């Protein structure tokens, strides 16, 4: 199993590689109930026949549902930690940003400490907002954020 350290996660957040969107998964679960969607998603993850990015997109999607207050069926609870972490970190950047990652895996992200996840969420929010302020605000805010790490 591939390991992931905090520096690699930061590299994945700050990358400028082209994006990705998993249309295949969205079409597969379209029109189904939340429980049916979860079953389909987890079956796709378990088969391991899908590419890494498809699996990350599925976890992102599950995390988005969890954020909205949906519950995973009890026999799928072991997917919750990775789904929550992937969504918390990458939601400010959008699902397409998952395609820019090179180091991220759903298993490896569960091995990081809560402190590292909190820092990654903070960095992703900052990175997502980097174009929404003028240069003066940007430099002041950048200094404050990085001093808080």
C-alpha positions in Angstrom: 0.0 0.0 0.0 1.3 3.5 -0.9 2.0 5.8 2.0 1.1 9.5 2.0 2.9 12.1 4.1 1.8 15.6 4.8 4.3 17.1 2.3 2.9 14.9 -0.5 -0.7 16.0 0.4 0.4 19.6 0.2 2.0 19.0 -3.2 -1.3 17.5 -4.4 -3.3 20.5 -3.1 -0.9 23.1 -4.7 -0.5 21.3 -8.1 -1.4 23.0 -11.4 -1.9 19.7 -13.4 -5.1 19.5 -15.6 -8.3 18.6 -13.8 -10.6 15.6 -13.9 -14.4 15.0 -13.6 -15.8 11.5 -13.3 -18.9 11.6 -15.5 -19.1 7.7 -15.7 -19.8 7.4 -11.9 -22.4 10.2 -11.9 -24.3 8.5 -14.8 -24.0 5.1 -13.0 -25.8 6.3 -9.9 -28.2 8.8 -11.5 -31.8 8.5 -10.3 -31.0 6.0 -7.5 -31.7 6.4 -3.8 -28.8 7.4 -1.5 -28.5 3.8 -0.1 -28.4 2.4 -3.6 -25.9 5.0 -4.7 -23.7 4.0 -1.7 -24.0 0.3 -2.5 -23.0 1.0 -6.1 -20.1 3.3 -5.1 -18.7 0.8 -2.6 -19.0 -2.1 -5.0 -17.0 0.0 -7.6 -14.3 0.7 -5.0 -14.1 -3.0 -3.9 -13.7 -4.3 -7.4 -10.5 -2.3 -7.8 -11.1 -2.4 -11.5 -11.6 1.3 -11.5 -8.8 3.8 -11.8 -7.5 5.7 -8.7 -9.3 8.9 -9.8 -12.7 7.2 -10.1 -12.3 5.8 -6.6 -11.3 9.2 -5.3 -14.3 10.8 -7.0 -16.5 8.2 -5.4 -15.1 9.0 -1.9 -15.5 12.7 -2.6 -19.2 12.1 -3.6 -19.8 10.1 -0.4 -18.2 12.8 1.7 -20.4 15.4 0.1 -23.5 13.3 1.1 -22.2 13.0 4.6 -21.6 16.8 4.8 -25.3 17.2 3.8 -26.3 15.0 6.8 -26.8 11.8 4.9 -25.8 8.6 6.7 -24.0 5.7 5.2 -25.6 2.3 5.6 -24.2 0.6 8.8 -22.2 -2.0 6.9 -20.4 0.7 4.9 -19.2 2.8 7.9 -15.6 1.9 7.2 -15.7 4.2 4.1 -16.7 7.2 6.2 -13.3 8.4 7.4 -11.7 8.5 4.0 -14.8 10.0 2.4 -15.0 12.8 5.0 -11.4 13.6 4.8 -11.2 13.7 1.0 -14.3 15.9 0.8 -13.2 18.3 3.5 -9.9 18.8 1.9 -10.9 19.0 -1.8 -14.4 20.6 -1.6 -13.0 24.1 -1.7 -11.0 23.2 -4.8 -13.7 21.1 -6.5 -13.9 17.5 -7.6 -11.9 18.3 -10.7 -8.8 19.0 -8.5 -8.7 15.3 -7.6 -7.4 14.7 -11.1 -4.4 16.9 -10.4 -3.3 14.7 -7.5 -0.4 12.3 -7.9 0.1 11.0 -4.3 -3.4 10.8 -2.8 -5.1 7.5 -2.2 -8.2 6.8 -0.1 -6.4 4.4 2.2 -3.3 6.6 2.8 -5.4 9.6 3.8 -6.9 7.7 6.7 -3.3 7.2 8.1 -2.6 10.9 8.5 -3.1 12.6 11.8 -6.1 14.9 12.5 -3.7 17.8 12.9 -2.4 17.2 9.4 -5.9 17.0 8.0 -6.9 20.3 9.6 -3.8 21.9 8.1 -4.6 20.5 4.7 -8.2 21.8 4.9 -6.9 25.2 5.8 -4.4 25.2 3.0 -7.0 24.0 0.4 -9.3 26.8 1.5 -6.6 29.4 1.1 -5.5 28.0 -2.3 -9.1 28.1 -3.5 -9.4 31.7 -2.5 -6.1 32.8 -4.0 -7.7 34.5 -7.0 -10.6 36.2 -5.3 -8.6 39.0 -3.7 -6.4 41.8 -4.9 -2.6 41.5 -4.6 -2.4 43.5 -1.4 -5.1 41.5 0.4 -3.5 38.3 -1.0 -0.1 38.9 0.4 -1.5 39.9 3.8 -3.8 37.0 4.0 -1.1 34.6 2.8 1.2 35.7 5.6 -1.5 35.2 8.2 -2.4 31.8 7.0 1.1 30.5 6.7 2.0 31.9 10.1 -0.9 29.9 11.6 0.6 26.6 10.3 
